[in-house]
Amino acid sequence: MEKEERYQLLVNQVRALVEGEKDQIAIMSNVAAVLHQEMKFWWTGFYRVKNDELILGPFQGPVACMHIGFGKGVCGTAWKQRQTIVVPDVEEFPGHIACSSASRSEIVVPIFSKDDSERVIAVLDIDSEHLNTFDSIDQKYLEEICLLCREEA
């Protein structure tokens, strides 16, 4: 099955998983699990905005950094810029935070509040142990999945 077809199925699966659920941690937990399991990523998880920093949230994979500052690393930069960042080679990203030396490429997608479309409430962070893993297909579908992970207004 092609990557785009897998993502199309995943979007429907995530929609069914989160339907009617109000608890953001429960939603993030199952979304991280299903993405990690179905796409076979190295690390899949969320960082939540708390007290002006990103705090580790639900994830699948090896031990991770617990606190990331605004504008720091790929996650903090995606938060600051309010846009998805695709990094083909993490060694080339200025200020990359190496939580694991096995991580080689990364994508980070901001999640915006339902009641304030400018306010980032979390980021979805996915790492791969291979270079150049992520592309526009990943970005398109992960952004769609992140729309389903927003807090209730």
mmCIF file of the C-alpha atoms, coordinates in Angstrom:
data_MODEL
# 
_entry.id   MODEL 
# 
loop_
_atom_site.group_PDB 
_atom_site.id 
_atom_site.type_symbol 
_atom_site.label_atom_id 
_atom_site.label_alt_id 
_atom_site.label_comp_id 
_atom_site.label_asym_id 
_atom_site.label_entity_id 
_atom_site.label_seq_id 
_atom_site.pdbx_PDB_ins_code 
_atom_site.Cartn_x 
_atom_site.Cartn_y 
_atom_site.Cartn_z 
_atom_site.occupancy 
_atom_site.B_iso_or_equiv 
_atom_site.pdbx_formal_charge 
_atom_site.auth_seq_id 
_atom_site.auth_comp_id 
_atom_site.auth_asym_id 
_atom_site.auth_atom_id 
_atom_site.pdbx_PDB_model_num 
ATOM 1   C CA . MET A 1 1   ? 0.000   0.000  0.000  1.00 0.00 ? 1   MET A CA 1 
ATOM 2   C CA . GLU A 1 2   ? 1.296   3.437  -0.937 1.00 0.00 ? 2   GLU A CA 1 
ATOM 3   C CA . LYS A 1 3   ? 2.046   6.008  1.775  1.00 0.00 ? 3   LYS A CA 1 
ATOM 4   C CA . GLU A 1 4   ? -0.853  8.266  0.764  1.00 0.00 ? 4   GLU A CA 1 
ATOM 5   C CA . GLU A 1 5   ? -3.329  5.373  0.940  1.00 0.00 ? 5   GLU A CA 1 
ATOM 6   C CA . ARG A 1 6   ? -2.025  4.439  4.394  1.00 0.00 ? 6   ARG A CA 1 
ATOM 7   C CA . TYR A 1 7   ? -2.516  8.013  5.560  1.00 0.00 ? 7   TYR A CA 1 
ATOM 8   C CA . GLN A 1 8   ? -6.038  8.177  4.140  1.00 0.00 ? 8   GLN A CA 1 
ATOM 9   C CA . LEU A 1 9   ? -6.943  5.101  6.167  1.00 0.00 ? 9   LEU A CA 1 
ATOM 10  C CA . LEU A 1 10  ? -5.218  6.567  9.225  1.00 0.00 ? 10  LEU A CA 1 
ATOM 11  C CA . VAL A 1 11  ? -7.190  9.817  9.023  1.00 0.00 ? 11  VAL A CA 1 
ATOM 12  C CA . ASN A 1 12  ? -10.421 7.829  9.071  1.00 0.00 ? 12  ASN A CA 1 
ATOM 13  C CA . GLN A 1 13  ? -9.140  5.667  11.933 1.00 0.00 ? 13  GLN A CA 1 
ATOM 14  C CA . VAL A 1 14  ? -8.105  8.712  13.964 1.00 0.00 ? 14  VAL A CA 1 
ATOM 15  C CA . ARG A 1 15  ? -11.450 10.403 13.291 1.00 0.00 ? 15  ARG A CA 1 
ATOM 16  C CA . ALA A 1 16  ? -13.232 7.310  14.675 1.00 0.00 ? 16  ALA A CA 1 
ATOM 17  C CA . LEU A 1 17  ? -10.868 7.109  17.670 1.00 0.00 ? 17  LEU A CA 1 
ATOM 18  C CA . VAL A 1 18  ? -11.394 10.715 18.751 1.00 0.00 ? 18  VAL A CA 1 
ATOM 19  C CA . GLU A 1 19  ? -15.094 11.046 17.966 1.00 0.00 ? 19  GLU A CA 1 
ATOM 20  C CA . GLY A 1 20  ? -16.927 12.138 21.100 1.00 0.00 ? 20  GLY A CA 1 
ATOM 21  C CA . GLU A 1 21  ? -13.768 12.201 23.235 1.00 0.00 ? 21  GLU A CA 1 
ATOM 22  C CA . LYS A 1 22  ? -13.182 15.435 25.148 1.00 0.00 ? 22  LYS A CA 1 
ATOM 23  C CA . ASP A 1 23  ? -9.958  14.596 26.993 1.00 0.00 ? 23  ASP A CA 1 
ATOM 24  C CA . GLN A 1 24  ? -6.953  15.882 25.076 1.00 0.00 ? 24  GLN A CA 1 
ATOM 25  C CA . ILE A 1 25  ? -4.478  13.512 26.776 1.00 0.00 ? 25  ILE A CA 1 
ATOM 26  C CA . ALA A 1 26  ? -6.616  10.500 25.869 1.00 0.00 ? 26  ALA A CA 1 
ATOM 27  C CA . ILE A 1 27  ? -6.813  11.706 22.273 1.00 0.00 ? 27  ILE A CA 1 
ATOM 28  C CA . MET A 1 28  ? -3.065  12.348 22.031 1.00 0.00 ? 28  MET A CA 1 
ATOM 29  C CA . SER A 1 29  ? -2.281  8.978  23.599 1.00 0.00 ? 29  SER A CA 1 
ATOM 30  C CA . ASN A 1 30  ? -4.259  6.997  21.051 1.00 0.00 ? 30  ASN A CA 1 
ATOM 31  C CA . VAL A 1 31  ? -3.156  9.157  18.119 1.00 0.00 ? 31  VAL A CA 1 
ATOM 32  C CA . ALA A 1 32  ? 0.520   8.698  19.041 1.00 0.00 ? 32  ALA A CA 1 
ATOM 33  C CA . ALA A 1 33  ? -0.024  4.943  19.364 1.00 0.00 ? 33  ALA A CA 1 
ATOM 34  C CA . VAL A 1 34  ? -1.839  4.495  16.056 1.00 0.00 ? 34  VAL A CA 1 
ATOM 35  C CA . LEU A 1 35  ? 0.606   6.676  14.090 1.00 0.00 ? 35  LEU A CA 1 
ATOM 36  C CA . HIS A 1 36  ? 3.593   4.911  15.610 1.00 0.00 ? 36  HIS A CA 1 
ATOM 37  C CA . GLN A 1 37  ? 2.190   1.450  15.026 1.00 0.00 ? 37  GLN A CA 1 
ATOM 38  C CA . GLU A 1 38  ? 0.859   1.958  11.512 1.00 0.00 ? 38  GLU A CA 1 
ATOM 39  C CA . MET A 1 39  ? 3.653   4.126  10.076 1.00 0.00 ? 39  MET A CA 1 
ATOM 40  C CA . LYS A 1 40  ? 6.577   2.482  11.941 1.00 0.00 ? 40  LYS A CA 1 
ATOM 41  C CA . PHE A 1 41  ? 8.167   5.774  12.971 1.00 0.00 ? 41  PHE A CA 1 
ATOM 42  C CA . TRP A 1 42  ? 11.186  5.871  15.335 1.00 0.00 ? 42  TRP A CA 1 
ATOM 43  C CA . TRP A 1 43  ? 9.533   8.300  17.781 1.00 0.00 ? 43  TRP A CA 1 
ATOM 44  C CA . THR A 1 44  ? 5.992   9.644  17.712 1.00 0.00 ? 44  THR A CA 1 
ATOM 45  C CA . GLY A 1 45  ? 4.587   11.986 20.294 1.00 0.00 ? 45  GLY A CA 1 
ATOM 46  C CA . PHE A 1 46  ? 3.254   15.262 21.512 1.00 0.00 ? 46  PHE A CA 1 
ATOM 47  C CA . TYR A 1 47  ? 4.640   18.197 23.421 1.00 0.00 ? 47  TYR A CA 1 
ATOM 48  C CA . ARG A 1 48  ? 2.072   20.402 25.144 1.00 0.00 ? 48  ARG A CA 1 
ATOM 49  C CA . VAL A 1 49  ? 2.425   24.127 25.735 1.00 0.00 ? 49  VAL A CA 1 
ATOM 50  C CA . LYS A 1 50  ? 2.554   24.757 29.485 1.00 0.00 ? 50  LYS A CA 1 
ATOM 51  C CA . ASN A 1 51  ? 3.923   27.850 31.236 1.00 0.00 ? 51  ASN A CA 1 
ATOM 52  C CA . ASP A 1 52  ? 5.770   29.173 28.185 1.00 0.00 ? 52  ASP A CA 1 
ATOM 53  C CA . GLU A 1 53  ? 7.544   25.922 27.317 1.00 0.00 ? 53  GLU A CA 1 
ATOM 54  C CA . LEU A 1 54  ? 6.787   22.615 25.649 1.00 0.00 ? 54  LEU A CA 1 
ATOM 55  C CA . ILE A 1 55  ? 6.291   19.749 28.096 1.00 0.00 ? 55  ILE A CA 1 
ATOM 56  C CA . LEU A 1 56  ? 6.512   16.119 27.017 1.00 0.00 ? 56  LEU A CA 1 
ATOM 57  C CA . GLY A 1 57  ? 3.096   14.582 26.466 1.00 0.00 ? 57  GLY A CA 1 
ATOM 58  C CA . PRO A 1 58  ? 1.883   11.185 25.283 1.00 0.00 ? 58  PRO A CA 1 
ATOM 59  C CA . PHE A 1 59  ? 4.403   9.419  23.056 1.00 0.00 ? 59  PHE A CA 1 
ATOM 60  C CA . GLN A 1 60  ? 5.616   6.115  21.662 1.00 0.00 ? 60  GLN A CA 1 
ATOM 61  C CA . GLY A 1 61  ? 9.309   5.303  21.352 1.00 0.00 ? 61  GLY A CA 1 
ATOM 62  C CA . PRO A 1 62  ? 12.498  5.736  23.370 1.00 0.00 ? 62  PRO A CA 1 
ATOM 63  C CA . VAL A 1 63  ? 12.939  8.150  26.281 1.00 0.00 ? 63  VAL A CA 1 
ATOM 64  C CA . ALA A 1 64  ? 12.584  11.782 25.220 1.00 0.00 ? 64  ALA A CA 1 
ATOM 65  C CA . CYS A 1 65  ? 13.425  15.324 26.267 1.00 0.00 ? 65  CYS A CA 1 
ATOM 66  C CA . MET A 1 66  ? 10.898  16.563 28.802 1.00 0.00 ? 66  MET A CA 1 
ATOM 67  C CA . HIS A 1 67  ? 11.160  20.361 28.411 1.00 0.00 ? 67  HIS A CA 1 
ATOM 68  C CA . ILE A 1 68  ? 11.741  22.410 25.247 1.00 0.00 ? 68  ILE A CA 1 
ATOM 69  C CA . GLY A 1 69  ? 11.898  26.193 25.190 1.00 0.00 ? 69  GLY A CA 1 
ATOM 70  C CA . PHE A 1 70  ? 10.034  28.525 22.854 1.00 0.00 ? 70  PHE A CA 1 
ATOM 71  C CA . GLY A 1 71  ? 12.001  28.761 19.609 1.00 0.00 ? 71  GLY A CA 1 
ATOM 72  C CA . LYS A 1 72  ? 14.423  25.993 20.643 1.00 0.00 ? 72  LYS A CA 1 
ATOM 73  C CA . GLY A 1 73  ? 15.075  22.951 18.462 1.00 0.00 ? 73  GLY A CA 1 
ATOM 74  C CA . VAL A 1 74  ? 12.658  21.830 15.769 1.00 0.00 ? 74  VAL A CA 1 
ATOM 75  C CA . CYS A 1 75  ? 9.679   21.605 18.138 1.00 0.00 ? 75  CYS A CA 1 
ATOM 76  C CA . GLY A 1 76  ? 10.181  25.043 19.677 1.00 0.00 ? 76  GLY A CA 1 
ATOM 77  C CA . THR A 1 77  ? 10.770  26.546 16.237 1.00 0.00 ? 77  THR A CA 1 
ATOM 78  C CA . ALA A 1 78  ? 7.545   25.053 14.828 1.00 0.00 ? 78  ALA A CA 1 
ATOM 79  C CA . TRP A 1 79  ? 5.727   26.502 17.855 1.00 0.00 ? 79  TRP A CA 1 
ATOM 80  C CA . LYS A 1 80  ? 7.325   29.932 17.372 1.00 0.00 ? 80  LYS A CA 1 
ATOM 81  C CA . GLN A 1 81  ? 6.743   30.029 13.607 1.00 0.00 ? 81  GLN A CA 1 
ATOM 82  C CA . ARG A 1 82  ? 3.259   28.460 13.891 1.00 0.00 ? 82  ARG A CA 1 
ATOM 83  C CA . GLN A 1 83  ? 3.969   26.191 10.959 1.00 0.00 ? 83  GLN A CA 1 
ATOM 84  C CA . THR A 1 84  ? 4.975   22.654 10.123 1.00 0.00 ? 84  THR A CA 1 
ATOM 85  C CA . ILE A 1 85  ? 8.696   22.066 9.818  1.00 0.00 ? 85  ILE A CA 1 
ATOM 86  C CA . VAL A 1 86  ? 10.129  19.171 7.808  1.00 0.00 ? 86  VAL A CA 1 
ATOM 87  C CA . VAL A 1 87  ? 13.794  18.412 8.509  1.00 0.00 ? 87  VAL A CA 1 
ATOM 88  C CA . PRO A 1 88  ? 15.423  15.986 6.029  1.00 0.00 ? 88  PRO A CA 1 
ATOM 89  C CA . ASP A 1 89  ? 18.632  15.754 8.129  1.00 0.00 ? 89  ASP A CA 1 
ATOM 90  C CA . VAL A 1 90  ? 18.551  16.838 11.776 1.00 0.00 ? 90  VAL A CA 1 
ATOM 91  C CA . GLU A 1 91  ? 22.330  17.391 11.731 1.00 0.00 ? 91  GLU A CA 1 
ATOM 92  C CA . GLU A 1 92  ? 21.684  20.291 9.329  1.00 0.00 ? 92  GLU A CA 1 
ATOM 93  C CA . PHE A 1 93  ? 19.059  22.016 11.525 1.00 0.00 ? 93  PHE A CA 1 
ATOM 94  C CA . PRO A 1 94  ? 20.597  24.879 13.554 1.00 0.00 ? 94  PRO A CA 1 
ATOM 95  C CA . GLY A 1 95  ? 19.991  24.313 17.252 1.00 0.00 ? 95  GLY A CA 1 
ATOM 96  C CA . HIS A 1 96  ? 18.612  20.784 16.871 1.00 0.00 ? 96  HIS A CA 1 
ATOM 97  C CA . ILE A 1 97  ? 18.013  19.160 20.248 1.00 0.00 ? 97  ILE A CA 1 
ATOM 98  C CA . ALA A 1 98  ? 19.308  15.604 20.136 1.00 0.00 ? 98  ALA A CA 1 
ATOM 99  C CA . CYS A 1 99  ? 17.093  13.571 22.443 1.00 0.00 ? 99  CYS A CA 1 
ATOM 100 C CA . SER A 1 100 ? 18.344  10.447 20.657 1.00 0.00 ? 100 SER A CA 1 
ATOM 101 C CA . SER A 1 101 ? 21.399  10.006 18.461 1.00 0.00 ? 101 SER A CA 1 
ATOM 102 C CA . ALA A 1 102 ? 19.364  7.528  16.371 1.00 0.00 ? 102 ALA A CA 1 
ATOM 103 C CA . SER A 1 103 ? 17.063  10.276 15.092 1.00 0.00 ? 103 SER A CA 1 
ATOM 104 C CA . ARG A 1 104 ? 18.041  11.363 11.577 1.00 0.00 ? 104 ARG A CA 1 
ATOM 105 C CA . SER A 1 105 ? 15.018  13.234 10.159 1.00 0.00 ? 105 SER A CA 1 
ATOM 106 C CA . GLU A 1 106 ? 12.007  14.897 11.740 1.00 0.00 ? 106 GLU A CA 1 
ATOM 107 C CA . ILE A 1 107 ? 8.647   16.541 11.160 1.00 0.00 ? 107 ILE A CA 1 
ATOM 108 C CA . VAL A 1 108 ? 6.894   18.784 13.672 1.00 0.00 ? 108 VAL A CA 1 
ATOM 109 C CA . VAL A 1 109 ? 3.289   19.934 13.233 1.00 0.00 ? 109 VAL A CA 1 
ATOM 110 C CA . PRO A 1 110 ? 1.751   22.625 15.467 1.00 0.00 ? 110 PRO A CA 1 
ATOM 111 C CA . ILE A 1 111 ? -1.700  22.062 16.917 1.00 0.00 ? 111 ILE A CA 1 
ATOM 112 C CA . PHE A 1 112 ? -3.855  25.150 17.286 1.00 0.00 ? 112 PHE A CA 1 
ATOM 113 C CA . SER A 1 113 ? -6.610  25.853 19.791 1.00 0.00 ? 113 SER A CA 1 
ATOM 114 C CA . LYS A 1 114 ? -10.165 25.480 18.500 1.00 0.00 ? 114 LYS A CA 1 
ATOM 115 C CA . ASP A 1 115 ? -11.187 28.761 20.132 1.00 0.00 ? 115 ASP A CA 1 
ATOM 116 C CA . ASP A 1 116 ? -8.101  30.747 19.052 1.00 0.00 ? 116 ASP A CA 1 
ATOM 117 C CA . SER A 1 117 ? -6.667  29.658 15.710 1.00 0.00 ? 117 SER A CA 1 
ATOM 118 C CA . GLU A 1 118 ? -3.469  31.635 16.376 1.00 0.00 ? 118 GLU A CA 1 
ATOM 119 C CA . ARG A 1 119 ? -2.658  29.950 19.719 1.00 0.00 ? 119 ARG A CA 1 
ATOM 120 C CA . VAL A 1 120 ? -0.484  26.839 19.543 1.00 0.00 ? 120 VAL A CA 1 
ATOM 121 C CA . ILE A 1 121 ? -1.489  24.389 22.282 1.00 0.00 ? 121 ILE A CA 1 
ATOM 122 C CA . ALA A 1 122 ? 0.837   21.519 21.365 1.00 0.00 ? 122 ALA A CA 1 
ATOM 123 C CA . VAL A 1 123 ? 3.034   20.063 18.657 1.00 0.00 ? 123 VAL A CA 1 
ATOM 124 C CA . LEU A 1 124 ? 3.140   16.621 17.102 1.00 0.00 ? 124 LEU A CA 1 
ATOM 125 C CA . ASP A 1 125 ? 6.776   15.546 16.819 1.00 0.00 ? 125 ASP A CA 1 
ATOM 126 C CA . ILE A 1 126 ? 7.785   12.549 14.702 1.00 0.00 ? 126 ILE A CA 1 
ATOM 127 C CA . ASP A 1 127 ? 11.345  11.313 14.252 1.00 0.00 ? 127 ASP A CA 1 
ATOM 128 C CA . SER A 1 128 ? 12.787  8.761  11.863 1.00 0.00 ? 128 SER A CA 1 
ATOM 129 C CA . GLU A 1 129 ? 16.035  6.838  12.111 1.00 0.00 ? 129 GLU A CA 1 
ATOM 130 C CA . HIS A 1 130 ? 16.467  7.410  8.350  1.00 0.00 ? 130 HIS A CA 1 
ATOM 131 C CA . LEU A 1 131 ? 17.365  10.552 6.405  1.00 0.00 ? 131 LEU A CA 1 
ATOM 132 C CA . ASN A 1 132 ? 14.755  12.269 4.195  1.00 0.00 ? 132 ASN A CA 1 
ATOM 133 C CA . THR A 1 133 ? 11.789  10.310 5.580  1.00 0.00 ? 133 THR A CA 1 
ATOM 134 C CA . PHE A 1 134 ? 9.198   13.087 5.512  1.00 0.00 ? 134 PHE A CA 1 
ATOM 135 C CA . ASP A 1 135 ? 7.695   14.917 2.537  1.00 0.00 ? 135 ASP A CA 1 
ATOM 136 C CA . SER A 1 136 ? 4.622   16.887 1.488  1.00 0.00 ? 136 SER A CA 1 
ATOM 137 C CA . ILE A 1 137 ? 2.412   13.792 1.793  1.00 0.00 ? 137 ILE A CA 1 
ATOM 138 C CA . ASP A 1 138 ? 3.380   13.375 5.452  1.00 0.00 ? 138 ASP A CA 1 
ATOM 139 C CA . GLN A 1 139 ? 2.836   17.084 6.040  1.00 0.00 ? 139 GLN A CA 1 
ATOM 140 C CA . LYS A 1 140 ? -0.613  17.117 4.427  1.00 0.00 ? 140 LYS A CA 1 
ATOM 141 C CA . TYR A 1 141 ? -1.993  14.163 6.354  1.00 0.00 ? 141 TYR A CA 1 
ATOM 142 C CA . LEU A 1 142 ? -0.291  14.867 9.675  1.00 0.00 ? 142 LEU A CA 1 
ATOM 143 C CA . GLU A 1 143 ? -1.715  18.404 9.578  1.00 0.00 ? 143 GLU A CA 1 
ATOM 144 C CA . GLU A 1 144 ? -5.149  16.903 8.945  1.00 0.00 ? 144 GLU A CA 1 
ATOM 145 C CA . ILE A 1 145 ? -4.694  14.496 11.853 1.00 0.00 ? 145 ILE A CA 1 
ATOM 146 C CA . CYS A 1 146 ? -3.582  17.363 14.103 1.00 0.00 ? 146 CYS A CA 1 
ATOM 147 C CA . LEU A 1 147 ? -6.832  19.197 13.378 1.00 0.00 ? 147 LEU A CA 1 
ATOM 148 C CA . LEU A 1 148 ? -8.558  16.230 15.023 1.00 0.00 ? 148 LEU A CA 1 
ATOM 149 C CA . CYS A 1 149 ? -6.351  16.557 18.141 1.00 0.00 ? 149 CYS A CA 1 
ATOM 150 C CA . ARG A 1 150 ? -7.368  20.063 19.152 1.00 0.00 ? 150 ARG A CA 1 
ATOM 151 C CA . GLU A 1 151 ? -8.896  20.896 22.506 1.00 0.00 ? 151 GLU A CA 1 
ATOM 152 C CA . GLU A 1 152 ? -12.584 21.509 22.822 1.00 0.00 ? 152 GLU A CA 1 
ATOM 153 C CA . ALA A 1 153 ? -13.589 25.169 22.721 1.00 0.00 ? 153 ALA A CA 1 
# 
